[in-house]
Amino acid sequence: MLRNRLAKRAHHLRRWPAQKGITCFRLYERDVPEIPLVVDRYEDHLHIAEFERPHERSPAEHADWLDLMVRAAADVLEVDRAKVFVKFRHRQRRGIQYQRQVGTSSTLVVKEGGLAFRVNLSDYVDTGLFLDHRITRRWYARRRPANAS
């Protein structure tokens, strides 16, 4: 199911990012209840977040399932598996979401409407750039003074 959803979405969005000057965007957001993932593209990288939810799988079965989902996303979207970052989103608990996950600091500069942003794909659950705030950033960019930094 994930493979089909991603293929359709990628086909639908094939021209949109280049036309808008965008190199980071969401491809999938928990559309299918059995696949509680969010798949974002940042340049030629993928950032996949799994949302915590109850399931019947053993830890080993779940690891196999997640590996299958990651491989499907990388294959369909033609992204090298080494450029896929997978995170697990726990239900909100005091401060856990914002703690550093690893210390590899895999950062990347992405573009959006003439602006450049550095994102951190590896160290935290979030990358530092919330893709659903694109409209707010565009609104702000249009209204800020030309000499503001």
C-alpha positions in Angstrom: 0.0 0.0 0.0 2.8 2.5 0.9 4.6 1.8 -2.4 1.5 2.6 -4.4 0.7 5.7 -2.4 4.2 7.1 -2.8 4.3 6.3 -6.5 1.0 8.1 -7.1 2.0 11.1 -4.9 5.5 11.4 -6.5 3.9 11.3 -10.0 1.4 13.9 -9.0 4.1 16.2 -7.6 6.7 15.6 -10.3 6.8 19.2 -11.6 5.5 21.2 -8.7 8.7 21.4 -6.6 10.8 22.8 -9.5 8.1 25.2 -10.5 7.9 26.6 -6.9 11.7 26.5 -6.2 11.1 23.9 -3.4 13.5 21.1 -2.6 11.7 19.8 0.5 8.2 18.6 0.8 5.9 16.0 2.4 4.9 12.9 0.3 2.9 10.8 2.8 1.3 11.6 6.1 -0.4 8.6 7.8 -2.9 8.3 5.0 -3.4 4.5 5.7 -4.1 3.8 9.4 -2.0 0.6 9.2 1.0 2.6 8.1 1.5 5.4 10.7 4.4 7.0 8.9 5.3 10.5 7.6 7.6 10.6 4.6 9.3 13.9 3.7 11.7 14.5 1.0 14.7 16.9 1.6 16.6 17.3 -1.7 17.7 13.7 -2.5 17.2 12.5 1.1 14.2 11.0 2.9 13.1 11.7 6.4 10.7 9.0 7.7 9.0 9.3 11.0 7.0 6.4 12.6 4.2 7.4 15.0 3.8 5.3 18.1 0.6 3.2 18.0 -0.5 -0.2 19.3 0.0 -3.2 17.1 0.1 -7.0 17.3 3.7 -7.5 16.0 6.6 -8.8 18.1 9.6 -6.4 18.3 11.4 -8.5 15.6 8.3 -8.6 13.3 7.9 -4.8 13.8 11.6 -4.2 12.9 11.1 -6.3 9.7 7.9 -4.4 8.9 9.6 -1.0 9.3 12.6 -2.1 7.2 10.1 -3.2 4.5 8.4 0.2 4.6 11.8 2.1 4.4 13.0 -0.1 1.5 9.7 0.5 -0.3 10.0 4.2 0.1 13.6 4.4 -1.0 13.0 2.1 -4.0 9.9 4.0 -5.3 11.4 7.4 -4.7 14.8 6.3 -6.1 16.7 7.4 -3.0 19.9 5.7 -1.9 19.2 3.8 1.3 22.2 5.6 3.0 20.2 8.9 2.5 17.1 7.7 4.4 16.7 8.8 8.0 14.2 7.0 10.2 12.8 8.3 13.4 10.3 7.1 16.0 7.8 9.6 17.4 6.7 8.7 20.9 3.5 10.1 22.4 4.4 13.4 24.0 6.3 13.0 27.2 8.1 15.8 29.0 11.1 16.8 26.9 11.6 13.5 25.1 10.7 14.7 21.7 13.4 17.4 21.7 16.3 15.5 23.0 19.2 14.7 20.8 18.9 11.2 19.2 22.3 10.7 17.8 25.4 12.9 17.3 26.2 12.5 13.6 24.9 15.9 12.6 23.9 15.1 9.0 22.9 18.5 7.9 21.7 19.7 4.5 20.7 23.0 2.9 17.3 23.0 1.3 15.5 25.6 -0.7 12.0 27.0 -0.5 10.8 30.0 -2.6 14.1 31.7 -2.9 15.1 31.1 0.7 17.7 28.5 2.0 17.4 26.6 5.2 19.8 24.2 7.0 18.1 21.1 8.3 19.4 18.4 10.5 18.2 15.0 9.3 19.9 12.9 11.9 20.2 14.3 15.4 16.6 15.1 16.5 13.1 13.8 15.8 12.3 17.0 13.9 14.6 18.4 11.2 14.3 22.1 12.3 12.1 23.0 9.3 8.4 22.3 9.6 7.2 21.7 6.1 3.5 22.5 7.0 4.6 26.1 7.9 5.5 27.0 4.3 2.6 29.4 3.9 3.6 31.2 7.1 7.3 31.6 5.9 6.1 32.9 2.5 3.8 35.4 4.3 6.6 36.6 6.5 9.1 36.9 3.6 6.7 39.1 1.7 6.2 41.4 4.7 9.6 41.8 6.2 11.6 44.9 5.4 14.2 44.5 2.7 17.1 45.3 5.1 16.0 42.9 7.8 18.2 39.8 8.4 
